[in-house]
Amino acid sequence: MIIEQIVENKANYNVDKLSEKPVRSIVKSISWRVVGTIDTILISWIITGQVTTAFSIGAIELVTKMLLYFFHERLWNNIKWGKK
């Protein structure tokens, strides 16, 4: 099912013109995380009232969510469902 598609598509990545290259996923991850981290910092600042705590939360969230998004994006790129 999905795992089989991932394994099968990994060998055919270079010939699949509909797939995104990993560098595109990295750039998308970074741009989205900038927006998301600003949001997290603002919410944390409003809740805690402390700028340093808000930036600490934002810094941790920036790294963890970027990594999660990258692997999530790569996984979905290997799933045939919804592609032409």
DSSP file (Angstrom, degrees, kcal/mol; ACC not computed):
  #  RESIDUE AA STRUCTURE BP1 BP2  ACC     N-H-->O    O-->H-N    N-H-->O    O-->H-N    TCO  KAPPA ALPHA  PHI   PSI    X-CA   Y-CA   Z-CA
    1    1 A M     >        0   0    0      0, 0.0     4,-1.8     0, 0.0     5,-0.1   0.000 360.0 360.0 360.0-121.4    0.0    0.0    0.0
    2    2 A I  H  >  +     0   0    0      1,-0.2     4,-2.1     2,-0.2     5,-0.1   0.925 360.0  49.2 -66.3 -44.1    1.6    3.4    0.9
    3    3 A I  H  > S+     0   0    0      1,-0.2     4,-2.4     2,-0.2     5,-0.2   0.900 109.9  52.3 -61.3 -40.7    4.9    1.9    2.1
    4    4 A E  H  > S+     0   0    0      1,-0.2     4,-2.7     2,-0.2    -1,-0.2   0.895 108.6  50.8 -62.0 -39.8    5.1   -0.2   -1.1
    5    5 A Q  H  X S+     0   0    0     -4,-1.8     4,-2.8     2,-0.2    -1,-0.2   0.892 109.5  50.7 -64.8 -39.6    4.7    2.9   -3.2
    6    6 A I  H  X S+     0   0    0     -4,-2.1     4,-1.7     2,-0.2    -2,-0.2   0.946 114.2  42.8 -63.3 -48.6    7.4    4.7   -1.3
    7    7 A V  H  X S+     0   0    0     -4,-2.4     4,-0.9     1,-0.2    -2,-0.2   0.918 116.8  48.0 -64.6 -43.6    9.9    1.9   -1.7
    8    8 A E  H  X S+     0   0    0     -4,-2.7     4,-0.6    -5,-0.2     3,-0.4   0.907 113.5  46.8 -63.9 -43.2    8.9    1.4   -5.4
    9    9 A N  H  < S+     0   0    0     -4,-2.8     3,-0.3     1,-0.2     4,-0.3   0.759  98.1  70.3 -73.7 -25.0    9.1    5.1   -6.2
   10   10 A K  H >< S+     0   0    0     -4,-1.7     3,-0.9     1,-0.2     4,-0.2   0.899 100.2  47.5 -60.0 -39.6   12.5    5.6   -4.5
   11   11 A A  H 3< S+     0   0    0     -4,-0.9     3,-0.3    -3,-0.4    -1,-0.2   0.778 116.5  44.5 -70.8 -26.1   14.2    3.6   -7.2
   12   12 A N  T >X S+     0   0    0     -4,-0.6     3,-1.0    -3,-0.3     4,-0.9   0.207  77.7 113.3-102.7  14.3   12.3    5.6   -9.9
   13   13 A Y  G X4 S+     0   0    0     -3,-0.9     3,-0.9    -4,-0.3     6,-0.2   0.885  72.7  54.8 -57.1 -43.6   12.8    9.1   -8.4
   14   14 A N  G 34 S+     0   0    0     -3,-0.3    -1,-0.3     1,-0.2    -2,-0.1   0.771 111.7  43.6 -64.9 -26.2   15.1   10.4  -11.2
   15   15 A V  G <4 S+     0   0    0     -3,-1.0     2,-1.1     1,-0.1    -1,-0.2   0.546  88.5  97.3 -96.4  -7.8   12.6    9.5  -14.0
   16   16 A D    X<  -     0   0    0     -4,-0.9     3,-1.0    -3,-0.9    -1,-0.1  -0.707  49.7-176.1 -85.9 100.7    9.5   10.8  -12.2
   17   17 A K  T 3  S+     0   0    0     -2,-1.1    -1,-0.2     1,-0.2    -4,-0.0   0.632  78.3  62.0 -73.6 -13.8    9.0   14.3  -13.6
   18   18 A L  T 3  S+     0   0    0     -3,-0.1    -1,-0.2     2,-0.1     2,-0.1   0.628  85.4  95.4 -86.5 -13.7    6.1   15.0  -11.2
   19   19 A S  S <  S-     0   0    0     -3,-1.0     2,-0.3    -6,-0.2    59,-0.1  -0.431  75.4-123.4 -76.8 149.9    8.2   14.7   -8.1
   20   20 A E        -     0   0    0     -2,-0.1    -1,-0.1    54,-0.1    -2,-0.1  -0.676  27.2-114.3 -86.0 148.0    9.7   17.6   -6.4
   21   21 A K    >>  -     0   0    0     -2,-0.3     4,-1.5     1,-0.1     3,-0.9  -0.522  27.2-113.8 -75.7 151.1   13.4   17.6   -5.9
   22   22 A P  H 3> S+     0   0    0      0, 0.0     4,-2.1     0, 0.0     5,-0.1   0.842 115.4  60.7 -55.3 -35.1   14.5   17.5   -2.2
   23   23 A V  H 3> S+     0   0    0      1,-0.2     4,-2.3     2,-0.2     5,-0.2   0.869 102.2  52.5 -63.2 -35.0   16.0   21.0   -2.4
   24   24 A R  H <> S+     0   0    0     -3,-0.9     4,-2.6     1,-0.2    -1,-0.2   0.915 108.4  50.3 -64.7 -42.3   12.5   22.4   -3.3
   25   25 A S  H  X S+     0   0    0     -4,-1.5     4,-2.2     1,-0.2    -2,-0.2   0.873 109.7  51.7 -62.8 -36.3   11.1   20.7   -0.2
   26   26 A I  H  X S+     0   0    0     -4,-2.1     4,-2.4     2,-0.2    -2,-0.2   0.939 110.8  46.6 -65.4 -46.6   13.9   22.2    1.9
   27   27 A V  H  X S+     0   0    0     -4,-2.3     4,-2.6     1,-0.2     5,-0.2   0.910 113.5  49.0 -63.1 -42.5   13.2   25.8    0.6
   28   28 A K  H  X S+     0   0    0     -4,-2.6     4,-2.3     1,-0.2     5,-0.2   0.893 110.2  52.5 -62.8 -39.4    9.4   25.3    1.2
   29   29 A S  H  X S+     0   0    0     -4,-2.2     4,-2.3    -5,-0.2    -2,-0.2   0.932 111.4  45.8 -60.9 -46.6   10.2   24.0    4.7
   30   30 A I  H  X S+     0   0    0     -4,-2.4     4,-2.0     2,-0.2    -2,-0.2   0.935 113.4  47.6 -65.0 -47.4   12.3   27.0    5.5
   31   31 A S  H  X S+     0   0    0     -4,-2.6     4,-1.4     1,-0.2    -1,-0.2   0.901 114.8  45.9 -63.8 -40.3    9.8   29.6    4.1
   32   32 A W  H  X S+     0   0    0     -4,-2.3     4,-2.7    -5,-0.2    -1,-0.2   0.889 110.6  53.5 -69.3 -37.9    6.8   28.0    5.9
   33   33 A R  H  X S+     0   0    0     -4,-2.3     4,-3.2    -5,-0.2     5,-0.3   0.846 102.7  57.6 -67.9 -32.9    8.7   27.7    9.1
   34   34 A V  H  X S+     0   0    0     -4,-2.0     4,-2.1     2,-0.2    -1,-0.2   0.953 111.8  42.1 -59.4 -47.9    9.6   31.4    9.1
   35   35 A V  H  X S+     0   0    0     -4,-1.4     4,-1.9     1,-0.2    -2,-0.2   0.938 117.5  47.0 -62.7 -47.4    5.9   32.2    9.0
   36   36 A G  H  X S+     0   0    0     -4,-2.7     4,-2.3     1,-0.2    -2,-0.2   0.867 111.1  51.0 -64.3 -37.7    5.0   29.6   11.5
   37   37 A T  H  X S+     0   0    0     -4,-3.2     4,-2.9     2,-0.2     5,-0.2   0.891 107.2  52.6 -70.6 -39.3    7.8   30.6   13.9
   38   38 A I  H  X S+     0   0    0     -4,-2.1     4,-2.3    -5,-0.3    -1,-0.2   0.923 111.1  48.9 -58.8 -43.0    6.8   34.2   13.9
   39   39 A D  H  X S+     0   0    0     -4,-1.9     4,-2.5     2,-0.2    -2,-0.2   0.924 111.8  48.2 -60.9 -46.3    3.3   33.1   14.7
   40   40 A T  H  X S+     0   0    0     -4,-2.3     4,-2.9     1,-0.2     5,-0.2   0.906 111.0  50.5 -62.8 -42.8    4.5   30.9   17.6
   41   41 A I  H  X S+     0   0    0     -4,-2.9     4,-2.5     2,-0.2    -1,-0.2   0.929 111.9  47.6 -62.1 -44.9    6.7   33.7   19.0
   42   42 A L  H  X S+     0   0    0     -4,-2.3     4,-2.4    -5,-0.2    -2,-0.2   0.928 114.3  45.8 -63.0 -45.1    3.8   36.1   19.0
   43   43 A I  H  X S+     0   0    0     -4,-2.5     4,-2.5     1,-0.2    -2,-0.2   0.924 113.8  49.3 -63.6 -43.8    1.4   33.6   20.6
   44   44 A S  H  X S+     0   0    0     -4,-2.9     4,-3.0     1,-0.2     5,-0.4   0.886 111.0  50.3 -62.3 -39.0    4.1   32.7   23.2
   45   45 A W  H  X S+     0   0    0     -4,-2.5     4,-2.5    -5,-0.2    -1,-0.2   0.916 111.1  48.4 -65.5 -43.6    4.7   36.3   24.0
   46   46 A I  H  < S+     0   0    0     -4,-2.4    -2,-0.2    -5,-0.2    -1,-0.2   0.917 117.6  41.5 -62.7 -43.3    1.0   37.0   24.4
   47   47 A I  H  < S+     0   0    0     -4,-2.5    -2,-0.2    -5,-0.2    -1,-0.2   0.929 128.2  27.8 -72.4 -46.0    0.6   34.0   26.7
   48   48 A T  H  < S-     0   0    0     -4,-3.0    -3,-0.2    -5,-0.2    -2,-0.2   0.778  87.4-140.9 -89.7 -27.5    3.8   34.4   28.8
   49   49 A G     <  +     0   0    0     -4,-2.5     2,-0.5    -5,-0.4    -4,-0.1   0.564  68.4 111.5  76.3   7.4    4.3   38.1   28.6
   50   50 A Q     >  -     0   0    0     -6,-0.4     4,-2.1     1,-0.1    -1,-0.2  -0.960  54.2-161.8-122.0 120.5    8.0   37.4   28.3
   51   51 A V  H  > S+     0   0    0     -2,-0.5     4,-2.6     2,-0.2     5,-0.2   0.905  92.6  52.4 -65.5 -42.6    9.9   38.1   25.0
   52   52 A T  H  > S+     0   0    0      1,-0.2     4,-2.0     2,-0.2    -1,-0.2   0.903 111.0  47.0 -64.1 -40.3   12.9   35.8   25.9
   53   53 A T  H  > S+     0   0    0      2,-0.2     4,-2.6     1,-0.2    -1,-0.2   0.917 111.4  52.4 -64.8 -42.5   10.6   32.9   26.7
   54   54 A A  H  X S+     0   0    0     -4,-2.1     4,-2.4     1,-0.2    -2,-0.2   0.908 111.1  46.1 -60.6 -43.5    8.7   33.5   23.5
   55   55 A F  H  X S+     0   0    0     -4,-2.6     4,-2.3     2,-0.2    -1,-0.2   0.848 110.8  53.6 -69.7 -33.1   11.9   33.5   21.4
   56   56 A S  H  X S+     0   0    0     -4,-2.0     4,-2.0    -5,-0.2     5,-0.2   0.938 111.4  44.9 -64.1 -46.5   13.2   30.4   23.2
   57   57 A I  H  X S+     0   0    0     -4,-2.6     4,-2.5     1,-0.2    -2,-0.2   0.923 113.8  50.8 -61.6 -44.6   10.0   28.5   22.4
   58   58 A G  H  X S+     0   0    0     -4,-2.4     4,-2.2    -5,-0.2    -2,-0.2   0.868 108.0  52.2 -62.1 -38.4   10.1   29.8   18.8
   59   59 A A  H  X S+     0   0    0     -4,-2.3     4,-1.4     2,-0.2    -1,-0.2   0.916 112.7  43.7 -66.7 -43.5   13.8   28.7   18.3
   60   60 A I  H  X S+     0   0    0     -4,-2.0     4,-2.1     1,-0.2     5,-0.2   0.931 115.2  49.3 -65.7 -44.8   13.0   25.1   19.5
   61   61 A E  H  X S+     0   0    0     -4,-2.5     4,-2.3     1,-0.2     5,-0.4   0.842 104.1  61.0 -64.0 -35.0    9.8   25.0   17.4
   62   62 A L  H  X S+     0   0    0     -4,-2.2     4,-1.4    -5,-0.2    -1,-0.2   0.937 110.5  38.3 -57.8 -49.4   11.7   26.3   14.3
   63   63 A V  H  X S+     0   0    0     -4,-1.4     4,-2.0     2,-0.2     5,-0.2   0.945 118.5  45.7 -70.7 -49.6   14.1   23.4   14.2
   64   64 A T  H  X S+     0   0    0     -4,-2.1     4,-2.2     1,-0.2    -2,-0.2   0.912 115.4  45.2 -65.4 -42.6   11.7   20.6   15.2
   65   65 A K  H  X S+     0   0    0     -4,-2.3     4,-2.6    -5,-0.2    -1,-0.2   0.840 109.8  55.4 -72.0 -31.7    8.8   21.6   12.9
   66   66 A M  H  X S+     0   0    0     -4,-1.4     4,-2.4    -5,-0.4    -1,-0.2   0.932 110.7  45.2 -64.6 -44.6   11.1   22.2    9.9
   67   67 A L  H  X S+     0   0    0     -4,-2.0     4,-2.1     2,-0.2     5,-0.2   0.927 113.7  49.1 -64.1 -44.9   12.5   18.7   10.2
   68   68 A L  H  X S+     0   0    0     -4,-2.2     4,-2.2     1,-0.2    -2,-0.2   0.914 111.9  49.0 -60.7 -43.1    9.0   17.2   10.6
   69   69 A Y  H  X S+     0   0    0     -4,-2.6     4,-3.0     2,-0.2     5,-0.2   0.918 108.4  53.6 -63.9 -43.4    7.7   19.1    7.6
   70   70 A F  H  X S+     0   0    0     -4,-2.4     4,-2.4     1,-0.2    -2,-0.2   0.943 113.3  41.7 -57.3 -49.9   10.6   18.0    5.4
   71   71 A F  H  X S+     0   0    0     -4,-2.1     4,-2.1     1,-0.2    -1,-0.2   0.860 114.2  52.6 -69.1 -34.0   10.0   14.4    6.1
   72   72 A H  H  X S+     0   0    0     -4,-2.2     4,-2.3    -5,-0.2    -2,-0.2   0.921 111.2  47.4 -63.2 -44.1    6.2   14.8    5.8
   73   73 A E  H  X S+     0   0    0     -4,-3.0     4,-1.9     2,-0.2    -2,-0.2   0.907 111.8  49.5 -63.4 -44.3    6.6   16.4    2.4
   74   74 A R  H  X S+     0   0    0     -4,-2.4     4,-0.8    -5,-0.2    -1,-0.2   0.890 110.5  51.1 -64.5 -39.0    9.0   13.7    1.2
   75   75 A L  H >< S+     0   0    0     -4,-2.1     3,-1.1     1,-0.2     4,-0.3   0.952 111.7  45.9 -62.0 -49.8    6.6   11.0    2.3
   76   76 A W  H >< S+     0   0    0     -4,-2.3     3,-1.1     1,-0.3    -1,-0.2   0.799 104.1  63.2 -65.6 -28.2    3.7   12.6    0.5
   77   77 A N  H 3< S+     0   0    0     -4,-1.9    -1,-0.3     1,-0.2    -2,-0.2   0.762 102.7  51.3 -66.7 -23.6    5.8   13.1   -2.6
   78   78 A N  T << S+     0   0    0     -3,-1.1     2,-0.5    -4,-0.8    -1,-0.2   0.463  88.7  94.6 -91.9  -2.7    6.1    9.4   -2.8
   79   79 A I    <   -     0   0    0     -3,-1.1   -77,-0.1    -4,-0.3   -76,-0.0  -0.804  61.4-156.5 -93.8 125.9    2.4    8.6   -2.6
   80   80 A K    >   +     0   0    0     -2,-0.5     3,-2.2     2,-0.1    -1,-0.1   0.743  57.3 113.3 -74.1 -24.1    0.7    8.3   -6.0
   81   81 A W  T 3  S+     0   0    0      1,-0.3     3,-0.1     3,-0.1    -2,-0.1  -0.251  85.4  11.2 -56.3 127.8   -2.8    9.2   -4.7
   82   82 A G  T 3  S+     0   0    0      1,-0.3    -1,-0.3     2,-0.0     2,-0.3   0.385 100.1 116.1  86.6  -2.9   -4.0   12.5   -6.2
   83   83 A K    <         0   0    0     -3,-2.2    -1,-0.3     1,-0.1    -3,-0.0  -0.666 360.0 360.0 -94.5 154.2   -1.2   12.8   -8.8
   84   84 A K              0   0    0     -2,-0.3    -1,-0.1    -3,-0.1    -3,-0.1   0.453 360.0 360.0 -84.0 360.0   -1.9   12.8  -12.5
